[in-house]
Amino acid sequence: MNTRSVHIATTSQTVNPSTRPTNCSDAEWQLRVQLAAAYRLVDYFGWTELIYGHLTARLPGAEDHFLINPWGLNYDEITASNLVKVDVNGKAMDTGPQTINYAGFIIHSALHMTQAAESHVVMHIHTVAGMAVAALEEGLVPVSMFSTAFYDKLAYHDYEGASLYPDERERLVQSMGSAKAMILRNHGLLVVGRTVPECFLRLYRLERACQVQIAAAKAGTLRVLPAKLAAKSGADLDSFQGLHPQGEGATEFEALMRKLDRHDSSYRT
């Protein structure tokens, strides 16, 4: 597990600051709130591994700036205002001493540097199920409805050790290609999306697909769906999402935010 960090300048580290950052636009604040909610939801679903893993979002505008969690905070301590704004070189946009996880910066900046609309948001987690599937030679196989959402659309990136070297960024981008989800072999799960809600729904489905595969393999022989049926199921799921005018994942994410608000709304501060 990598513990190397980059020292950068940003807002001072506090668990629950209640002030909106200076010069923060309404669009940036909304994105901060959504991303903070996603961190809390990862904690709620039990997908955390200590303080590791990252969810990042590219800020609106021409600059290559994105939001990432400050080093050392638990996911249930992340708020809209304590997210750290950095550029793709790791330079902070705010003031005050702070650190971010170097490995997380390398992985996420690689995809944000492409400036592709499909990768405005990047989410990467280490879960038991996700890491287990990442350790399988065959990777994810179509044995459930959610796994078919990734049938023939899932990228793989071979493990190179802890992500400490900037030159891996180019290979990460090459491995991802046009896919929206990737298994980092012997490592974990990674998904991208145009919005926080879209990306989170994709993460949920990929994690659930991994959970089902591991559970089914423990219980007996996997019943793998035929290629034609798996492809049809995946296409049908895409069509279903297209029926919702709010955008992929928006309805589901709003419901999840209401759940968070009933439990603890401090992520909004």
N, C-alpha and C positions, 0 to 999 in steps of 0.2 A: 504494500500500500504506500503510495507516494505521499510524502509529507513536505516536499520542497515547496516553497511559496515565493511569490514575487512581491517585493515591497513596493507599494505604489502610494500615491497621494489621493486621498478621498475623504469623505466625512468620517468623523471619529466613530469608533466601534461602540455602539450601544445596542442593547437588546431591543428596546422599544422606543426609539426617538419619535416624537409626535410632530415634528416639523417637516414641512414639504421642502425639498431642496430648492435653493435659490435658482431663479430662471428656469424652473421646471414648467413646461407647457402642459396644457390640459391633456394632450395626446400622450405625452411622456408619463404623466401621472397615472392615467388610466392603464397604460402598459405596466407600470410598476405595480399597481394594485393587482392586476391579473397575474403577473409573474409571482408576486408574493403569495397569492392564493394557491398557485400551482405548487410552490414549495410546501405550504401547509398541507396540501392534499397528498403529496408524496409521503409526508410524515403520517397523515391520517391512515393511509392504506398500508403503512408498514414497509415502505420500499426504501427506507433510508439504510445507510451503512455508516454509523457514526456521523461524522461531519462531511463525508466524501460524496462525490457525485455533484452534478451541476445542472441547472436549468438556466438558459440564457435567452435574451431577446434583443434583437437589433432595434435601436431607436429610430423613429421616423426622422427623415431629413437626409441631406446629402452626405453628412459625415459618417464615417465607419465607426460608430459608437455602439456598444452593447452593454447590457446590464448583466451582472453576475453576482453571486452571493459572496459576502465577506468571509474571509478565512476564519474558522473557529466557531462560528455560530451553528447551533442545531437548526434543523429545518423549521421547527416550531417557534424559532426566535426571529425568523426572517420577516421583515416588514417592507412596505413600499418604499420607505425613506432610507432604510439602511442597505438597500441594494447598491452595488458599486458600479459606477459608469466608467468604462474603459474603452480605449480604441483597440484596433486589431494588433497593435504592437505592445499592449499591456500598459500603456500610459493612461493615468487617471485624469478625469476631467474635472474633479472637484478638489477640495483642500482638506488637509488633516491626515495623520498617519493611518495607514491601513494596509492589509495584505490580502492577496487572493491566492488560490491554489494554482500553482504553475501548471500542473498536468491538465487541470480543467481548462485553463486558458489556452493551452496548445490545441486541445481537441476542439473546443468550441470556436475559437478564432479561425480555425481552418475553414469551417463551413460558413461563418459569417463573412469571411473575406471574399467569397464568391459573389456576394451581393445578390444572390438569386432570391426571388420573391418567395420561393418554396422553402427557403431555409432562414427566414427571418427569426424563427424561434428554434432552438436546439435543446433537446432534453436527453440527458445521459444518466442512467442509474445502474447500481450494482445490487441486484437482488439474487436470492438463492436460485430461484427458477430461471432467471435470465442468464446468470453465470453458468448454471448447469447446462442449459441449451447451448450456450456459447462454447462449452467444453466438449460438445458432441461433434463427431466428425460430420454427421449428416445435418447438423444444425436444426432449424425449425422445419417440421414436416406437417403436411395438411391433415391433421387429425381432429380438428374442431372448426366451428364456424369462424371464430376469430382468426385462426391461423390461415384460413383461406383469403383473408383480407390482404395477406402478404405473399400469397402464392405467386411466384415468378416476378415479384416486385421487391424482393429483399436483398440488400447488398451485404457483403461480408468483408471484413478487414482483418488481415492476419495480425496476430499479436507481435509487437516489437519490443515489449517490455514497458515499463512505466513511461508515459508520454511526456518526456522531458526535452525532446529535441525538436526545434522548429521545422527541420526538414521533413518531419513526418507529416506535416500539414498537407503538403502536396499529395502525398500518397493517400491520406484520408479522403481528400476530395476526389481523387481518381477512383478509389474503392466505392465511394458513394454513388458516383455517376448521376443518373437521373432518378435514383430511388429516393424514397422518403423515409425509409427505415433501414437500419443497418445493425447487424450483430458484430460486435467487436470480439473476435474469437478469443477464447480463454480470458475474457474481460467482462463484457456486459452488453447492455442494450443502448441504442442511440436512435432517436427519431428527430425529424425536422418538420416544420410546418409554417404556414403563412401567418398564423395567429397563435396565441397561447391556447385558446380553446381547441383549435384543430390539432395542435401538436400534442396536447395532453390526452385527447381522446385516442390518438394514434399510439401514444405510450401505453395507455391503459389496455388497449387491445393487444398490443405486442406482449406486454407482461402477462396478461391473462392467457394468451395462447401458449406461452412458455409454461405457466403454472399447470394448465390442463395437460400438456404433453408429458411433463414430468410425473404428474399424478397418475395418468393413464399407464405410463410405462412401468410404474411401480406395481400397478394392479394386475397387469396381464400383457398380452400381445397387442401392440398398436394396430388399430384398423385404419390404415392410411387411405385417404380418399383418392379415387382415380384422377388423373391429371385433368381431364375434361370437366369433371364435376367440380374440382377444386377451383379451376379457372372461372367457371360459371358462378360459383358461390361468391368469389371475390368481386366479380363484375357486378353482381346483384347488390352486394354491400355498398359498392361505390355509387350505384344508381339510387339506393335508398337515401344515402347522405345528400345526394343532389336534390332531393325533394324538399329539403328544408331551406327556406329563403334566408334564414339568419346566418347561414354559413356553417360549414362543418364543425361540429363540436360545440357550437354556441349554446344551444338549448341545454345540453348535458352539463356544460361548464357553469351556466347560470344556476342550475339546480344544485350543483356541488358548492358553489359560493354561498347559496342560502343555507346549506348545511353547515358550512364553516361559520357563518355569521351567528347561527344559533349556539354554536359551541364557543367560539372565540373570534371576535372581529378585529383583533389588534393588528392583523396583517395589513389592514387598510391604513394604518398610521405611518 
